[in-house]
Amino acid sequence: MTSTKSLQDEFIKKLENVEKLFSELTINPAVLGIDFSSPESSFDIIWCLKLKDMNAIGSTSTQSQKHIHMGKGMADAFPYLNNYIYLEDELNSHSDFKRKFQLNVPLIIPKNHYEDLVGKPHKNTNEFINATTNIVMSPKGLEMSLMRYDSPEFLEIRKQLNEGDYLIFLKKYQKYEYVVLGLKEKQSKIPDEIQGVKIYPQSYTEITKEILEPAFEYQEILDFVTQYPNSIYYGAPGTGKSYKVDQICSSLAIKQDNLFRVTFHPEYDYSDFIGSYKPAVIKGKTSIRRGRSREKSQNNITYEFIPGPFIDAYVKAHKDKENITILVIEEINRGNCSSIFGDIFQLLDRGHNGHSKYPIKANKELKDYLADRLGESHFELVIPNNLIILATMNTSDQSLFPMDSAFKRRWNWQYVPIDYKDADKFNIKINGKIYSWGTFIKKVNEKVTQITESDDKQLGNRFVNTSNMDIDEDIFINKVLFYLWNDIYKNEDTTDSRYIFKYVEEHSHDEKTFRFNDLYTEDRFKIIRGFFLYNNILDRFAEYKEVFINSSDEQEIEKIISSGYLIPNSLFNIEDKYKKEIINKIIENKEKGGLSTEEDINKFIKSIYCDYLSEQLYKLQTKEELSEILTNFLQYDLCDDISEINSNEIEKIAEAIESNKIEKDDDKDIVGIQDIISYLYPEQDESKEDSEEDNDLSDNSEEETPANIEEEDPSEKEESSDVEGDQK
């Protein structure tokens, strides 16, 4: 078995050939964000395809096929596809629903290379061109570059290439982005050295983790809805049941024309859901003869079958069998399901192929309507396997019409739990204080569950939805606290330990109860602050500070620093390769203590950054390395002494360190930040030294003043005291 080390070495050799190819084609890698010093700064997949006649569309091609057939091993260049588990053949064998999956591939084409190959200028002002191609997975296999979906620039490149020429795809390291090149057969010998698909092994696990999740998710969802075509998503209010349904529709790329929605309510019935004859207005003209003939517009009333959302979805699914159609029923338990579904209820029994097991005969009105839309032969109703019915249900609602067991049995039930991680993204902002919505609902839900002896009344992570993730005072009081008061606590015993409508006085620390209408007095901010305190809910800063001081977990520390609650967000905008070392230094040094205030923590973090920067500047040798780290650190004002550093000054500093104009301190293994400041701003440094000298002189003169006063001889003191005594 080939070792990982030898695979890496083999890939690096291929990468060296790609670098030579860039040089031959006069492509500047820097404009594409590429540095060939390592795979981590360039590419982690190289695919060089020598075109056969069947895959070429150039002037000499004799084939009618326009797409590129991807044979065995080619999918390795696209891990997104390579790890996609397609539906089993037997699932499709008894289905007239043709499933296919399309992947759009983002491409970057060097502008000068495009113009050289195509022979005409491109209007783009950048030095590269953004384009796309596509890969389709269908029962026929993998097909790349269906021409109606490709960017015209990529098609232009393909049109220049014939049998024996090369098409090269270079995937950027751990990014879903490909640089694409087209080469004539005799243009270079290098393509022969890099033919096939080569993957940098160290990167592969990261590629599959970061890029492939959507593919697995798609397959998982498609398998799920195929197996369970009738599903009800239920849970506490605000857990994101409708959001979950929307995600399914989005993941399956459901077209808007194939998506139907309805909300059940107590007055909703069979005629609304299925359809019925209703009056309709038909515009017409009536001839009137009174001396002379003339026409007058007149609206005529007639009756026609008006379909409900179920029949609309049913007809669409039968007409468009290549795509999934979804019918979404919101709040399904708020309507009388037995009455609404009627005889359609029998169609919910689905077989293994997804079709209804037991067809039903349509009544005359519906039969005539379906004959008009789907043909005369459609006299029986059968739900096809591409019609999926998804419903949502709040368990906290007291249904007026309980569902019978026979109806429940025909649905797959999916519980949607509260996602506290998602809830933590939201903030409650009250009078300058910021609290975590996730922490709030977690603390409150514990007491709600205890006092109601049920999970149904809990607050869900999406109980409140705001566009900017902030829950302001009005929303918090009028939606959150009102729900808790009105639906749960209004009539509860105030002495119960599970009672939450209490607050702690700031000065006396006395506990007091309050009612909902007290939140509309001038004391509301004092009450809300005390309410959080009573229920042991810390504000974001206090919460994060506590974790920061006590935790040694790298992920927790990174989360806190990048959150922006303890220090400005920009302090953690540096590249990932520096983050881990800095976090380790923070963990090692923060245990020394003394971090009690926000200012303490800010100074501490900045000192770690500055120390780390100084150490790195000592180790680095080239101007490019020095410029990179200076750009990462100094532009975020991590060192208080330097307020603004522009790109020209960073270049100047890097050159000065490289040429030893700014000397490295061999004793401390650092390049001092103060040395950089002195080099950049010598005038400020001299004035600072003058000021310090003046201060020293001032201090010395104050110290010398007492010494200039002659001390009295002790004997003289005694004599004067004797004289004073005699005088007395």
C-alpha positions in Angstrom: 0.0 0.0 0.0 1.3 3.5 -1.0 2.1 5.6 2.1 0.6 9.1 2.6 4.1 10.6 2.5 4.8 9.1 -1.0 1.4 10.3 -2.3 2.2 13.8 -1.0 5.6 13.8 -2.7 4.0 12.6 -6.0 1.4 15.3 -5.8 4.0 18.0 -5.1 5.9 16.9 -8.2 2.7 17.3 -10.3 2.2 20.7 -8.7 5.8 21.8 -9.7 4.8 20.9 -13.3 1.7 23.0 -13.0 3.9 25.9 -11.9 6.0 25.5 -15.0 2.9 25.4 -17.1 1.8 28.7 -15.6 5.2 30.2 -16.5 5.0 28.9 -20.1 1.5 30.4 -20.5 2.6 33.7 -18.8 -0.1 33.4 -16.2 0.5 35.3 -13.0 -0.6 33.0 -10.1 -0.8 36.0 -7.7 -3.8 37.5 -9.5 -5.6 34.2 -8.8 -4.6 34.1 -5.2 -2.1 31.3 -5.8 1.3 30.7 -4.3 3.1 27.6 -5.5 5.3 27.2 -2.4 3.0 24.5 -1.1 -0.4 22.8 -1.8 -1.9 24.7 1.2 -1.4 28.0 -0.7 -2.3 26.7 -4.2 -4.2 23.5 -5.3 -5.2 20.3 -3.7 -6.7 18.6 -6.8 -5.2 18.4 -10.3 -7.3 16.9 -13.2 -5.8 16.9 -16.7 -8.2 15.4 -19.3 -6.9 14.5 -22.7 -10.0 14.9 -24.9 -11.3 12.1 -27.1 -13.4 13.0 -30.1 -16.6 12.2 -28.2 -15.8 14.9 -25.6 -14.6 17.6 -28.0 -16.8 20.2 -29.7 -14.0 22.0 -31.7 -14.2 22.5 -35.4 -12.8 19.1 -36.3 -15.1 17.1 -34.0 -17.3 14.5 -35.8 -19.5 13.7 -32.8 -23.1 15.0 -32.2 -22.6 14.6 -28.4 -21.9 18.0 -26.8 -21.4 17.1 -23.1 -18.3 15.5 -21.6 -18.9 11.9 -20.5 -17.1 11.4 -17.2 -15.7 8.0 -17.1 -14.4 5.9 -14.2 -12.1 7.9 -11.8 -12.9 11.3 -13.2 -15.4 12.1 -10.5 -12.5 12.0 -8.0 -11.8 15.5 -9.2 -15.1 16.5 -7.7 -15.3 15.0 -4.2 -18.8 16.5 -3.9 -19.9 14.0 -6.6 -17.5 11.2 -5.7 -19.0 10.8 -2.3 -22.6 11.2 -3.4 -24.6 7.9 -2.9 -27.1 7.8 -5.7 -30.4 6.1 -5.5 -30.3 2.3 -6.0 -31.3 1.0 -9.4 -34.2 -1.1 -8.1 -35.8 2.0 -6.6 -36.0 3.6 -10.1 -37.0 0.3 -11.8 -40.6 0.6 -10.8 -40.9 4.3 -10.9 -41.8 6.7 -13.7 -40.3 9.6 -11.6 -36.8 10.3 -13.2 -34.5 11.7 -10.5 -31.4 13.6 -11.4 -29.0 15.8 -9.5 -27.2 18.9 -11.0 -24.1 20.4 -9.5 -22.9 23.9 -10.6 -19.1 24.2 -10.6 -17.5 27.6 -10.1 -14.6 28.3 -12.5 -11.8 30.9 -12.7 -10.2 31.5 -16.1 -7.0 33.7 -16.4 -8.0 36.5 -18.7 -4.7 36.6 -20.7 -4.9 32.8 -21.2 -8.6 33.1 -22.4 -7.7 35.8 -24.9 -4.7 33.9 -26.2 -6.7 30.7 -26.7 -9.9 32.3 -28.1 -8.1 35.0 -30.1 -10.3 37.9 -29.1 -10.3 40.3 -26.1 -12.7 39.9 -23.2 -14.6 42.9 -21.8 -13.8 42.0 -18.2 -11.5 44.6 -16.6 -10.2 42.1 -14.0 -7.3 39.8 -14.7 -9.5 36.7 -14.4 -12.9 35.7 -15.6 -15.5 34.0 -13.3 -17.5 31.3 -15.1 -19.4 28.1 -14.4 -19.9 24.6 -15.7 -22.2 21.9 -14.5 -22.3 18.2 -13.8 -25.5 16.2 -14.0 -26.1 12.9 -12.3 -28.8 10.8 -13.9 -29.6 7.2 -14.5 -27.3 7.6 -17.6 -24.3 8.3 -15.4 -22.1 11.5 -15.0 -22.3 14.1 -17.7 -20.3 17.4 -17.6 -20.9 20.6 -19.4 -24.5 20.5 -20.6 -24.2 23.5 -22.9 -27.5 25.2 -22.1 -26.3 25.7 -18.4 -22.6 26.6 -19.0 -21.1 30.1 -19.0 -20.3 31.3 -22.6 -16.6 31.8 -21.6 -16.2 28.1 -20.7 -18.0 27.1 -23.9 -15.6 29.3 -25.9 -12.7 27.5 -24.4 -14.2 24.1 -25.3 -14.9 25.2 -28.9 -11.1 25.8 -29.4 -10.2 22.3 -28.3 -10.3 19.1 -30.5 -9.4 15.5 -30.1 -5.9 15.2 -28.4 -6.1 18.6 -26.8 -6.2 19.1 -23.0 -8.7 20.5 -20.5 -7.2 21.1 -17.1 -9.1 21.7 -13.8 -7.1 22.9 -10.7 -9.1 22.9 -7.5 -8.0 25.6 -4.9 -6.9 24.2 -1.6 -9.9 23.4 0.6 -12.1 25.7 -1.5 -14.9 24.9 -3.9 -13.4 26.8 -6.8 -11.5 25.5 -9.9 -9.0 27.3 -12.2 -9.6 26.0 -15.7 -7.1 25.9 -18.6 -7.4 24.8 -22.2 -4.3 23.6 -24.2 -3.6 22.5 -27.7 -1.9 19.2 -28.0 1.5 20.6 -29.3 1.4 23.7 -27.2 3.3 22.1 -24.3 4.7 18.8 -23.1 3.7 19.4 -19.5 0.1 18.1 -19.7 1.4 14.6 -20.5 3.2 14.7 -17.1 0.0 15.5 -15.1 -2.7 13.5 -16.9 -5.4 12.0 -14.8 -6.7 13.0 -11.4 -4.3 13.7 -8.6 -5.4 14.6 -5.0 -3.3 16.0 -2.2 -4.0 13.4 0.5 -3.7 15.7 3.5 -6.5 17.9 2.2 -9.0 15.2 1.4 -10.7 14.8 4.8 -11.2 18.5 5.0 -12.6 18.6 1.5 -15.1 15.9 2.3 -16.0 17.6 5.7 -16.5 21.1 4.4 -17.7 20.6 0.8 -19.6 17.4 0.8 -22.2 17.9 3.6 -24.8 19.3 1.2 -24.5 16.3 -1.1 -25.0 13.9 1.8 -27.8 16.1 3.1 -29.5 16.0 -0.3 -29.3 12.3 -0.6 -30.5 11.8 3.0 -33.5 14.1 2.5 -34.4 12.5 -0.9 -34.2 9.0 0.6 -36.3 10.1 3.6 -39.1 11.8 1.6 -39.2 8.8 -0.8 -39.5 6.4 2.1 -41.9 8.7 4.1 -44.0 10.7 1.6 -46.5 11.8 4.3 -44.7 13.4 7.3 -45.8 15.6 10.2 -43.3 17.8 12.0 -44.4 18.5 15.6 -42.9 20.1 18.7 -43.1 23.1 21.1 -43.9 26.5 19.6 -41.0 28.1 17.9 -38.8 25.1 17.4 -38.5 25.8 13.7 -41.0 23.3 12.2 -41.9 25.5 9.3 -38.2 26.4 8.9 -37.4 22.6 8.8 -39.9 22.1 6.0 -38.5 25.1 4.1 -35.0 23.6 4.4 -36.2 20.4 2.9 -37.8 22.2 0.0 -34.6 24.3 -0.4 -32.3 21.2 -0.2 -34.3 19.4 -2.9 -34.3 22.6 -5.0 -38.1 22.5 -5.4 -39.3 24.9 -8.0 -41.8 27.6 -7.0 -44.4 26.1 -9.4 -44.1 22.7 -7.7 -44.6 24.0 -4.1 -48.2 24.4 -2.6 -49.1 25.7 0.8 -52.2 25.8 3.0 -53.0 26.5 6.6 -55.7 24.6 8.4 -58.2 26.3 10.8 -61.5 25.4 12.4 -63.6 26.7 9.5 -61.6 24.9 6.8 -63.4 22.0 5.1 -63.3 19.4 2.2 -64.5 21.8 -0.4 -61.7 24.2 0.4 -59.0 21.5 0.4 -60.1 19.4 -2.6 -62.3 21.8 -4.5 -66.0 22.3 -5.4 -68.3 24.1 -7.8 -68.3 27.8 -7.1 -69.8 30.8 -8.9 -67.4 32.5 -11.4 -67.7 35.6 -13.4 -67.2 35.4 -17.2 -66.8 38.7 -19.1 -68.9 38.9 -22.3 -70.7 41.2 -24.8 -74.5 41.5 -25.3 -76.0 42.9 -28.5 -78.7 45.5 -27.9 -81.1 46.7 -30.6 -83.0 49.9 -30.1 -83.3 51.7 -33.4 -79.6 50.7 -34.1 -77.6 47.7 -33.0 -74.8 48.2 -30.5 -72.8 46.0 -28.1 -72.6 46.4 -24.4 -70.1 44.7 -22.1 -71.8 42.5 -19.5 -70.4 40.1 -16.9 -72.1 36.7 -16.8 -72.3 34.5 -13.7 -71.6 30.8 -14.2 -70.6 27.9 -12.0 -67.4 25.9 -12.5 -65.1 23.5 -10.5 -62.6 25.5 -8.5 -59.7 23.2 -7.3 -58.3 23.3 -3.8 -54.6 23.2 -3.0 -54.6 19.3 -2.8 -55.9 19.0 -6.4 -53.6 21.7 -7.6 -50.6 19.8 -6.2 -52.1 16.5 -7.5 -52.4 17.7 -11.1 -49.0 19.3 -11.1 -47.3 16.1 -9.8 -49.0 14.0 -12.5 -48.1 16.5 -15.3 -44.4 17.0 -14.1 -43.2 13.5 -13.2 -39.6 14.4 -13.5 -39.7 16.7 -10.5 -40.8 16.5 -6.9 -44.0 18.4 -6.0 -44.6 19.3 -2.3 -47.8 20.2 -0.5 -47.2 21.9 2.8 -50.0 21.9 5.4 -49.3 24.4 8.3 -51.1 23.9 11.7 -52.7 20.6 10.6 -54.2 20.0 14.1 -56.2 23.2 14.0 -58.6 21.8 11.5 -61.0 18.8 11.5 -58.7 16.4 9.6 -61.4 13.7 9.2 -63.8 16.2 7.6 -61.1 18.0 5.5 -59.6 14.9 3.9 -62.8 12.9 3.6 -62.4 10.0 1.2 -58.9 11.3 0.2 -57.8 9.9 3.5 -57.6 6.5 1.8 -55.0 7.7 -0.6 -52.5 8.4 2.2 -51.8 4.7 2.3 -48.7 4.5 0.2 -47.0 1.4 -1.2 -43.2 0.7 -1.4 -43.1 2.5 -4.8 -44.6 5.7 -3.2 -47.9 5.5 -5.0 -51.3 5.2 -3.3 -52.1 1.5 -2.5 -55.9 2.0 -2.8 -57.2 4.2 -5.6 -60.6 5.9 -5.2 -63.1 7.0 -7.8 -63.5 10.7 -8.3 -67.0 12.2 -8.2 -68.5 13.5 -11.4 -67.4 17.2 -10.9 -63.8 16.2 -10.0 -63.7 13.5 -12.7 -64.6 16.1 -15.4 -62.1 18.5 -14.1 -59.3 15.9 -14.1 -60.3 14.7 -17.5 -59.8 18.2 -18.8 -56.4 18.6 -17.1 -55.0 15.0 -17.3 -57.0 13.2 -20.0 -60.1 11.1 -20.2 -58.4 8.0 -18.8 -57.8 9.6 -15.4 -61.0 8.5 -13.7 -59.4 7.1 -10.6 -57.4 9.1 -8.0 -53.9 7.8 -7.1 -51.3 10.0 -5.4 -48.1 9.6 -7.4 -44.7 9.0 -5.8 -43.4 12.4 -6.6 -46.1 14.2 -4.6 -44.8 14.7 -1.0 -47.1 16.0 1.8 -45.4 17.7 4.7 -47.3 19.1 7.6 -46.5 21.1 10.8 -48.2 20.8 14.2 -47.7 22.8 17.5 -48.1 20.4 20.4 -49.0 23.3 22.7 -52.2 24.0 20.8 -55.3 22.5 22.2 -56.8 21.0 19.1 -60.6 21.5 18.6 -60.7 18.3 16.6 -58.5 15.5 17.9 -56.9 13.3 15.2 -58.2 9.7 15.2 -55.7 6.8 15.4 -56.4 5.6 11.8 -55.5 9.1 10.5 -52.3 9.3 12.6 -51.2 5.9 11.5 -50.9 7.0 7.9 -48.3 9.7 8.7 -44.6 9.6 9.6 -44.1 11.7 12.8 -41.0 13.7 13.2 -40.3 15.5 16.5 -38.5 18.8 16.2 -36.5 19.4 19.4 -35.4 22.8 20.7 -32.0 23.7 19.2 -30.2 25.7 21.9 -27.1 26.1 19.7 -29.2 27.9 17.1 -30.9 30.0 19.9 -27.5 31.2 21.1 -27.1 33.1 17.8 -29.8 35.5 19.0 -29.4 38.4 21.5 -31.8 40.0 23.9 -30.9 43.7 24.1 -32.4 45.6 27.0 -31.3 49.1 28.0 -27.7 48.6 26.9 -27.3 45.1 28.3 -27.0 42.0 26.0 -28.3 38.6 27.1 -28.1 35.3 25.3 -31.5 34.1 24.0 -30.2 30.5 24.2 -29.3 30.9 27.9 -32.6 32.5 28.6 -34.8 29.9 27.1 -32.7 27.1 28.6 -33.1 28.4 32.2 -36.8 29.3 31.7 -37.8 26.1 30.0 -36.5 24.0 33.0 -39.0 25.8 35.2 -41.8 25.7 32.6 -41.4 22.0 32.2 -41.6 21.5 36.0 -44.6 23.7 36.5 -46.7 22.4 33.6 -45.4 18.8 33.8 -45.1 18.9 30.0 -42.6 19.9 27.2 -45.4 21.4 25.1 -45.3 24.9 26.5 -41.5 25.4 26.3 -40.0 28.3 24.3 -38.4 27.2 21.0 -35.2 28.5 19.5 -37.2 30.2 16.8 -40.1 31.4 19.0 -39.0 34.9 18.0 -37.7 35.7 14.6 -35.9 38.9 13.8 -34.0 39.9 10.7 -30.9 41.1 12.5 -30.8 38.4 15.2 -31.5 41.0 18.0 -34.6 40.8 20.2 -35.4 44.3 21.4 -37.3 45.4 24.5 -40.7 45.6 22.7 -40.5 42.1 21.2 -39.2 40.6 24.4 -42.0 42.1 26.6 -44.9 41.8 24.1 -44.2 38.4 22.7 -42.0 36.5 25.0 -43.0 37.6 28.5 -46.6 38.0 27.5 -46.7 34.3 26.3 -45.1 33.1 29.6 -47.5 35.2 31.7 -50.7 34.6 29.8 -50.3 30.9 28.9 -48.4 29.7 31.9 -47.8 31.8 35.0 -50.8 34.2 35.3 -52.7 31.9 37.8 -49.7 30.1 39.4 -48.7 30.3 43.1 -46.2 33.2 43.5 -44.6 31.4 46.4 -43.7 28.4 44.2 -40.0 28.0 43.6 -40.7 27.4 39.9 -42.4 30.8 39.6 -40.3 33.1 37.4 -42.1 36.5 37.5 -39.9 37.9 40.3 -37.0 40.3 40.4 -34.1 41.2 42.7 -33.7 44.8 43.9 -30.3 46.1 42.9 -29.3 47.7 46.2 -31.3 45.8 48.9 -31.1 42.5 47.0 -34.7 41.9 48.1 -36.8 39.5 46.0 -40.1 40.9 44.8 -42.9 39.6 42.6 -44.3 41.5 39.6 -47.3 41.3 37.3 -47.2 41.7 33.5 -48.7 45.3 33.6 -45.8 46.4 35.8 -43.6 46.1 32.7 -45.4 49.2 31.4 -44.3 51.5 34.3 -41.2 53.6 34.5 -39.6 50.9 36.6 -39.6 48.4 33.7 -35.9 48.4 33.1 -35.2 47.9 36.8 -37.7 45.0 36.9 -36.3 43.3 33.8 -32.7 43.6 35.0 -33.8 42.1 38.3 -35.8 39.5 36.5 -32.7 38.2 34.7 -30.8 38.3 38.0 -33.4 36.4 39.9 -33.5 33.6 37.2 -29.7 33.4 37.3 -29.3 34.7 33.7 -26.0 36.6 33.2 -25.5 39.2 30.5 -23.2 38.2 27.6 -20.1 39.9 29.0 -20.5 38.4 32.5 -21.3 35.0 31.0 -18.4 34.9 28.6 -16.0 36.4 31.1 -16.7 33.6 33.5 -16.1 30.9 30.8 -13.0 32.7 29.5 -11.4 32.8 33.0 -12.2 29.2 34.0 -12.1 27.3 30.7 -9.1 25.6 29.1 -11.0 24.3 26.1 -9.6 25.7 22.8 -12.9 25.7 21.0 -14.7 27.6 23.8 -11.9 30.2 24.0 -12.0 30.7 20.2 -15.8 31.0 20.3 -15.6 33.7 23.0 -12.8 35.7 21.4 -14.5 35.7 18.0 -17.9 36.5 19.4 -16.9 40.2 20.0 -18.5 40.3 23.4 -15.2 40.5 25.4 -13.0 42.2 22.8 -13.7 43.7 19.3 -14.4 41.2 16.6 -11.6 42.5 14.4 -9.0 41.1 16.9 -9.8 37.6 15.7 -10.0 38.3 11.9 -6.4 37.0 11.4 -5.8 33.9 9.3 -6.5 30.5 10.8 -2.9 29.4 10.7 -2.1 31.9 13.5 -5.2 31.4 15.6 -4.3 28.0 17.2 -0.9 29.2 18.5 -2.4 32.4 19.9 -5.3 30.5 21.7 -2.7 28.2 23.3 -0.8 31.2 24.5 -3.9 32.7 25.9 -4.8 29.5 27.8 -1.3 29.2 29.2 -1.1 32.8 30.4 -4.6 33.7 31.5 -4.4 31.5 34.6 -2.0 34.1 36.1 -5.1 35.9 37.2 -6.0 39.6 37.5 -8.7 39.5 34.8 -11.7 41.0 36.5 -12.8 43.7 34.1 -13.4 44.1 30.4 -10.4 46.5 30.2 -8.2 43.8 31.9 -9.2 41.2 29.4 -8.7 43.5 26.4 -5.2 44.5 27.6 -4.3 40.9 28.2 -5.5 39.7 24.8 -3.6 42.5 23.1 -0.4 41.8 25.0 -0.6 38.2 23.8 -1.1 39.3 20.2 1.8 41.7 20.4 4.2 39.2 22.0 3.3 36.6 19.4 3.8 39.1 16.6 7.2 40.1 18.0 8.3 36.4 18.2 7.2 35.7 14.7 8.9 38.8 13.2 12.2 37.5 14.8 11.8 34.1 13.1 10.7 35.2 9.6 13.4 36.0 7.0 11.9 37.1 3.7 10.1 40.4 3.0 7.0 38.4 1.8 6.7 36.5 5.0 7.1 39.6 7.1 4.6 41.6 5.0 2.0 38.8 5.4 2.1 38.6 9.2 2.3 42.4 9.6 -0.8 42.8 7.3 -2.6 40.2 9.5 -1.8 41.9 12.8 -1.1 45.6 12.5 -4.2 46.4 10.4 -6.4 45.4 13.3 -4.8 47.8 15.7 -3.7 45.0 18.0 -0.9 47.1 19.4 -2.2 50.3 21.0 1.1 52.2 20.1 0.3 52.0 16.4 -3.1 53.5 15.4 -3.0 53.3 11.6 -0.7 51.3 9.4 -1.3 51.4 5.7 0.0 48.9 3.1 2.9 51.2 2.1 4.2 51.3 5.7 3.8 47.5 6.1 6.0 47.1 3.0 8.5 49.6 4.5 8.6 47.8 7.8 9.1 44.4 6.2 12.0 45.8 4.1 13.6 47.4 7.1 13.5 44.2 9.2 14.8 42.2 6.3 17.8 44.6 5.8 18.4 44.8 9.6 17.5 48.5 9.7 15.2 47.5 12.5 17.4 45.2 14.6 16.3 42.0 16.1 16.8 41.6 19.9 18.8 38.3 20.1 18.5 38.2 23.9 14.7 38.1 23.8 14.2 36.5 20.4 11.9 39.3 19.3 11.5 42.3 17.1 10.2 44.9 19.5 7.0 46.8 18.6 8.6 49.9 20.0 11.6 49.5 17.6 9.1 49.5 14.7 7.4 52.7 16.1 10.8 54.4 16.4 11.7 53.5 12.9 8.3 54.6 11.4 7.9 57.8 13.5 11.4 59.0 14.5 10.1 62.6 15.2 7.6 61.3 17.7 10.2 59.1 19.3 12.7 62.0 19.7 10.0 64.3 21.2 9.0 61.5 23.5 12.6 61.1 24.6 12.9 64.9 25.1 9.7 64.9 27.2 11.1 62.0 29.3 14.3 64.0 29.9 12.3 67.1 30.9 10.4 64.9 33.3 13.6 63.5 34.7 15.0 67.0 35.3 11.8 68.1 36.9 11.8 65.1 39.2 15.5 65.7 40.1 15.0 69.4 41.0 12.1 68.4 43.3 14.3 65.9 45.0 17.2 68.3 45.4 15.2 71.2 46.9 15.2 69.9 50.5 19.0 69.3 50.4 19.7 73.0 49.7 18.2 74.0 53.0 20.9 74.1 55.7 20.0 71.8 58.6 20.1 73.4 62.1 22.8 72.2 64.5 21.2 70.1 67.3 23.0 72.1 70.0 21.5 75.4 68.6 18.1 73.8 68.9 18.7 73.0 72.5 20.0 76.5 73.3 16.9 78.2 71.7 14.6 76.0 73.7 16.5 76.9 77.0 16.0 80.6 76.2 12.4 80.1 75.5 12.1 78.3 78.8 13.8 81.1 80.7 11.5 83.7 79.0 8.5 81.7 80.1 
